[in-house]
Each structure stands twice: as structure tokens, then as C-alpha cells.
């Protein structure tokens, strides 16, 4: 259907996982893509993050679809680098229409045991980094005078809470206020802002030993199958997790004209986890 034909989309956290899926899905439907990722580990995250090679692979996959891709290694905590990347991209591509503020990390621990560094990394990337991404992107969307759309990757934990992940839930709950406020502030310019709330998604963010240990404390060395067994009862649909493409399809819908009057919404794509 080419639902975003001719538009330009910014995707953060695009080197792998949900971000890569979003970039590819938008490219399939006609968008040119600006793909951003940190491409380096965060010390407090209990798993390896993406690499430069991952981001280059995202670019190659987009180009294999016949779409245009521009990649930048940028940490969303770095306002200057975000502004530079977007200024360069818009100078080349002439516009910005769609933003997928997707970059994020996870870590674990009770709130009374977290180090300040662990708390700060999650809040700075998952909440403040989204605000910085939006702040850098909005002037370029506004300059086009055509409206546009911003899509924030929140979480089921932006709607509910759970032990050992309070800092992550705090950041994701904060995104709801950010999205709703931006929707009100930008609505008169036809810029729509929505949040997508995935449950567990089949990416490296959940497939690591620390996550497995958290979900299966009854086992000494739980594996993926053990983790999936623990997740299934959490979903009314009795699934362990959703796939990245499920989130990407929701994002594509929200970015398309089919969702032209949807703004300030919180769309759950979680197998019912938030209501279980």
C-alpha cells in the first residue's frame, strides 16, 4: 500500500531489535529512513548492546528494499549530536515527517538497592533521551508545514508496575505524560504524538541471563525455555512475548493517514499483559 510513500522517518535504537524492525517496516512502505543508534554498551545494562556492524546491517537491509537510509552513531543523551545528525539528514533529504523514539535499555534491582548510576542511565536514556529526540526533531517537522507524527516506545510497564524494575517503570510511566503533553502542544500544527506499549518483545533486551534469572529465581541457571514457561501465564493470550514486527505494524498504522485523528493515545501491543 506504500502508506508512508515519500516521507522521511527518524528511528532511534535502529541497529537491531525493535528499532531495526521499525526502520525496515517504514522503508517497505515508502519512507526514507534516518537510523540512529549508540552502538556501544552501557555499563549498567546487564547485556551487550548493538554495534556499528549492526547499524550498518540495518542500512544494508533498508537499501535492499530499494529505500534510502542514512545512519548515525548517536547516543540519545547527547543533544548536540542529535541536532547535528538531524540537521545533516534534513539538508540531504529535505524534510522530516515521522519520528520513532525507540532507543532504550533495561536493568534490574529493587529501588532501595539500585546504584545512582543504574537509576540515572535508565531515566536518562528511556525518558530524557526521548524528550531530547523529540526536541531535536520537532523544529524539522514543523518547518515542513505538513504536520507529522511522533511515536514513543513505552512499555506495558508504563501502565503497570512490578518489583525489581521500578526505575524502568518510572521512566516508562513518565513517557505517558510526555506524550500527552506533546500531543496537546503540537496538535494545532497537525503533529500527532502517540505511545506504543509493548509487553515482552523477542529481542536481546529480554533474552539475556539476568532477565532469565529474574523470571526464574527457582532455578540455578535458567535458559530461554525456562523463561518462556514463566512468561506464558502472564498473558491472557498465553504467549511468552510478541515479535518486533507486531510493534512495527502498530507504529506503521499510527504513522499512516489511517490514524490521522489519533493522538495522545496509549496503544498496548502486549498480549494483554497490562490487564492480566
Secondary structure, 3 states (H helix, E strand, C coil): CCCCCCCEEEEECCCCHHHHHHHHHHHHCCCEEEEEECCCCCCCCCCCCCCHHHHHHHHHHHHHCCCCEEEEECCCCCHHHHHHHHHHHHHHHCCCCEEEECCCCCCCCCCCCCCHHHHHHHHHHHHHHHHHHHHHHHHHHHHHCCCEEEEEECCHHHCCCCCCCHHHHHHHHHHHHHHHHHHHHHHCCCEEEEEEEECCECCCCCCCHHHHHHHCCCCCCCCHHHHHHHHHCCCCCCCCCECHHHHHHHHHHHHCHHHCCCCCCEEEECCCHHHC
